[in-house]
Amino acid sequence: MKDNIRPLNAPLALPCGTVIKNRILKSAMSEIMGDRQHGPTAKLSRLYRRWAEGGTGLLVTGNVMVDRRALGEPGNVVIEDDRHLEALSAWAENGKKNGTHIWVQLNHPGRQSPAFLSPEPVAPSAIAYTSDLKRVFNTPKALSNSEIIEIIDRFALAAETVKRAGFTGVQIHGAHGYLVSQFLSPLYNQRTDQWGGDIDGRMLFVLEIYRAIRKKVGPEYPVGIKINSSDFKPNGLTEEEALTVIKTLSEEGIDLIEISGGNYEAPAMMGQRKGTAKEAPYFIEFADRAARHVGTPIVLTGGFRTDQMMETALSDTGVAMVGLARPLVVDPELPEKVLSAQPYTSPVRPLTTGIKALDRIAMLEITWYENQLRYLGMGKNPKPNENVYKTVWKILSGMGAVAFKRRRA
């Protein structure tokens, strides 16, 4: 098919001039492979080399925090300065094998920092959780203006550092209820100053982060964002508001926009389908709509299980890339297979012990995949058919109570 390149195989040129070799993006997942000083480990290098060698066009790392006082999980990598530059460089070098791009996802958890890590987390406003999550997360403190400016500077410094380390781009985490998402949401941002109010005020935080990063890394370095299509909660961020943010960021010159949705209280990113077809990828209607309103390439992540679903999304909508997460955990060579036109169906399946309460307590849909990432980080193969009870037993016997602390989605 040399004269008729399939959509998945086609290179993608970004506004900054960077070219991604194909249309497959590895979306961020929590690796929890940072060391005790929150630096990258050799496991991360092995993991990302495996994915790079498997044919993925663009790898986005799991969330890297910009402040060690604000962690999403104990194993987060943190970038505050250049103290981990050598380890970061090794990670970047391995992720660039096979002509692959590797971007660091930069994040601040805001109110979604667990109580055992943050006695007093910070947020746009001091809005407490009202669900059962109030047992997991403490009521946050509202950020002062100077603290907001400091966090913006931290994002920019981290971006400058990863560029020096050799990573080929950065992604701002603006989804899933973390700090950027909190500023965008009227549920969690009830400020009356310049950082709050209508969507123009609520999106100022992410705009200033993007502008600060761009000033540090220059116009030819890729900068992207992952953003919610909505909060999937009454009176939360709406699709119209999300579209306004996307249009504004596109006009500012951002290079790639990944669409997602939801947060810990409404975890749409874990299985909410936004499409007319029963097996449609998540958020596909909104992603198509966004793509037809902006010139910035749009990535759609979530729910892709076959090569045909991926090809259809690229050929029948305005989406420019497909994002994969769990399918790449159980099959790191998936891109090579689908790019060679092999019919493909992912072995990803719903996981359950048969006891809903145990599934929930063990956070099975997250911890099972964390175990698979651990295998890859040790240089082993994943175990797609591993018994779920083995995962639960490992948690109980090996990691203890800390394993049940809430993980990132």
ABEGO torsion letter per residue (X at the ends): XAABBBAAABBBBBAAGBBBABABBBBBBBAGABBAAGBBBAAAAAAAAAAAAAGBABBBBBBBBABAABBABAABBBBABAAAAAAAAAAAAAAABGGBBBBBBBBBAEAABBAAABABBBBABBBBBABAAAAABBBBBBBBAAAAAAAAAAAAAAAAAAAAAGBAEBBBBABGGBAAAAAABAAABABABAABEBAAAAAAAAAAAAAAAAAAAEAABBBBBBBBABAGBBGBBBAAAAAAAAAAAAAAGBABBBBBBEBAABBAAAGBBBBABAABBBGAAAAAAAAAABABBBBBBEGBABAAAAAAAAAABABABBBBBAAAAABAAAAAAAAAGBBBBBABBBBBAGBAAAAAAAGAAAAAAAAAAAAAAAGBBBBAABBAAAAAAAAAAAAEAAAABBBBX
